[in-house]
Amino acid sequence: MITPQQLYLQSKHKTRVVIYGSQRKLIIALILHVLEYHERNVDYLLGTEPTKYLNNGNEFIVIETAENAHELKANIALLSSSNTKNNAQVIAFIKSLTNGGILVYNAEDISVEQMVKDSSNPIKKYPYHTPEYSIENDIMFLDTREGKLPLELSGQEDLQNIAGSKWICQHMGIDEDDFYEAIGSFSILS
């Protein structure tokens, strides 16, 4: 098991992308699917066990964590919810982002919205919301510039996860159209 402090020290030369809050595992799965689809190599760590991590040739490391996220000093972060009884942890996480870092956050979570608004940390803040969608014959379609995209996922929370994942992928160099191309092939089973 690797501690957040050890991970930070071993990855401080990389761009640390930290996913924090509820639905972390699905968000990570969405991000890694898109990156793999477009043959972008990244390191990643799920929980406390390294899955594929610290390849010196990779620029990014994507980290899913529930505890001590502030010790990772994220360059890019996604905050999906304040699903903790201790908002001090969430506030510490927001404060820990590197100066000039990027925080993608769920603006529909009132608690998250307020904590981000109250933060004076010099970071870039990118809110996300449930994207436009429709349901036809029990199939959910995401409304995109290119038209309706059928999804295997369903529900407002899944749509929010897609919206947040899109922002993260865009900050990692995947444009919006390429994101949607990849996400159309995402399956819970993949």
C-alpha positions in Angstrom: 0.0 0.0 0.0 1.3 3.4 -0.9 0.5 6.5 1.2 -0.6 9.8 -0.3 2.6 11.4 0.9 4.7 8.7 -0.8 2.7 9.0 -4.0 3.1 12.8 -4.1 6.9 12.4 -3.7 7.1 9.8 -6.4 4.8 11.7 -8.8 5.7 15.4 -8.2 7.3 15.6 -11.6 3.9 14.5 -13.2 0.6 16.3 -13.7 -1.5 14.8 -10.8 -5.2 14.5 -11.7 -7.1 13.6 -8.6 -10.7 12.4 -8.5 -12.5 13.0 -5.2 -16.1 12.7 -3.9 -18.8 10.2 -4.7 -18.9 8.1 -7.9 -15.0 8.2 -8.1 -14.8 4.7 -9.6 -17.2 5.4 -12.4 -15.6 8.8 -13.2 -12.2 7.2 -13.3 -13.6 4.4 -15.6 -15.0 7.0 -17.9 -11.7 9.0 -18.0 -9.5 6.0 -18.5 -11.9 4.6 -21.2 -11.6 7.8 -23.2 -7.8 8.0 -22.8 -7.4 4.4 -23.8 -9.8 4.8 -26.8 -7.5 7.6 -28.1 -4.3 5.7 -27.2 -3.2 8.2 -24.6 -0.9 6.5 -22.0 -1.3 7.7 -18.4 -0.4 6.3 -15.1 -3.2 5.7 -12.7 -3.9 4.6 -9.1 -7.2 3.3 -7.9 -7.6 3.5 -4.1 -4.3 2.7 -2.4 -3.0 0.0 -4.7 -1.0 1.1 -7.8 -2.7 -0.4 -10.9 -0.4 1.2 -13.5 1.7 3.9 -12.1 4.9 5.8 -12.4 6.1 5.2 -15.9 8.6 7.9 -16.4 7.5 8.5 -19.9 3.9 9.5 -19.0 3.0 13.1 -18.3 -0.2 12.5 -16.3 -1.1 10.3 -13.3 -4.9 9.9 -12.6 -5.6 9.1 -8.9 -8.9 8.0 -7.3 -8.9 8.6 -3.6 -11.2 8.9 -0.6 -8.8 9.8 2.1 -6.1 12.4 2.6 -6.6 13.7 -0.9 -5.1 17.0 0.2 -1.7 15.4 0.6 -1.5 14.8 -3.2 -1.4 18.5 -4.1 -3.4 18.0 -7.3 -2.7 20.0 -10.4 -6.1 19.1 -11.9 -8.9 17.8 -9.7 -12.5 16.8 -9.9 -14.8 17.2 -6.9 -18.1 15.4 -7.6 -19.8 15.8 -4.2 -19.2 16.6 -0.5 -20.3 13.1 0.5 -18.4 13.4 3.7 -19.7 14.3 7.2 -16.5 16.4 7.6 -16.5 19.3 5.1 -13.1 20.2 6.6 -11.6 17.4 4.4 -13.2 18.8 1.3 -12.1 22.4 2.1 -8.5 21.1 2.8 -8.6 19.3 -0.6 -9.7 22.5 -2.4 -7.0 24.5 -0.6 -4.3 21.9 -1.5 -4.6 22.3 -5.2 -1.4 23.8 -6.7 -1.5 27.5 -7.4 -2.9 28.0 -10.9 -4.3 24.4 -10.7 -7.7 23.4 -12.1 -10.8 22.4 -10.1 -13.7 20.8 -12.0 -16.7 20.6 -9.7 -20.3 19.6 -9.5 -22.2 22.9 -9.3 -25.4 21.0 -8.6 -24.1 20.0 -5.2 -25.0 23.1 -3.2 -22.4 22.3 -0.5 -19.6 21.8 -3.1 -20.7 25.0 -4.9 -20.5 27.0 -1.6 -17.1 25.6 -0.6 -15.6 26.3 -4.0 -17.1 29.8 -4.0 -15.6 30.5 -0.5 -12.2 29.3 -1.5 -9.5 31.9 -2.0 -7.0 29.5 -3.5 -5.7 30.9 -6.8 -7.0 28.1 -9.0 -9.2 27.9 -12.1 -12.7 26.7 -11.3 -14.8 24.9 -13.9 -18.3 24.0 -12.8 -20.3 21.2 -14.5 -24.0 20.5 -14.6 -26.3 17.7 -15.9 -26.0 18.0 -19.7 -29.0 18.1 -22.0 -30.4 14.7 -22.8 -33.5 12.9 -24.0 -35.0 9.4 -23.5 -36.5 7.5 -26.4 -37.7 3.9 -26.2 -35.9 3.5 -22.8 -32.6 4.6 -24.3 -30.9 7.7 -22.9 -29.4 10.1 -25.5 -26.9 12.8 -24.7 -27.4 15.9 -26.7 -24.1 17.0 -28.4 -23.2 19.4 -31.1 -23.0 16.5 -33.5 -26.4 15.2 -32.6 -27.9 12.6 -30.1 -25.4 10.1 -28.6 -26.9 6.9 -27.2 -25.6 5.9 -23.8 -25.5 2.7 -21.9 -25.6 4.7 -18.7 -28.7 6.3 -17.3 -29.8 8.7 -14.6 -28.9 12.2 -13.7 -25.8 11.3 -11.6 -24.3 9.3 -14.5 -24.9 12.3 -16.8 -23.1 14.5 -14.3 -20.2 12.1 -14.2 -20.0 12.3 -18.0 -20.0 16.1 -17.8 -17.2 16.2 -15.2 -15.2 13.5 -17.0 -15.4 15.5 -20.2 -13.9 18.6 -18.5 -11.0 16.5 -17.0 -10.3 14.9 -20.4 -10.3 18.3 -22.1 -7.7 19.5 -19.6 -5.7 16.4 -20.5 -5.7 17.2 -24.2 -8.8 15.4 -25.5 -11.2 17.7 -27.4 -15.0 17.6 -26.9 -15.8 15.8 -30.2 -13.1 13.1 -29.5 -14.5 12.7 -26.0 -18.0 12.1 -27.3 -16.7 9.7 -29.9 -15.0 7.6 -27.2 -17.8 7.8 -24.6 -20.3 6.4 -27.1 -18.5 3.1 -26.8 -18.3 3.1 -23.0 -20.0 0.1 -21.3 -20.3 -0.7 -17.6 -18.9 -4.1 -18.6 -15.8 -2.7 -20.3 
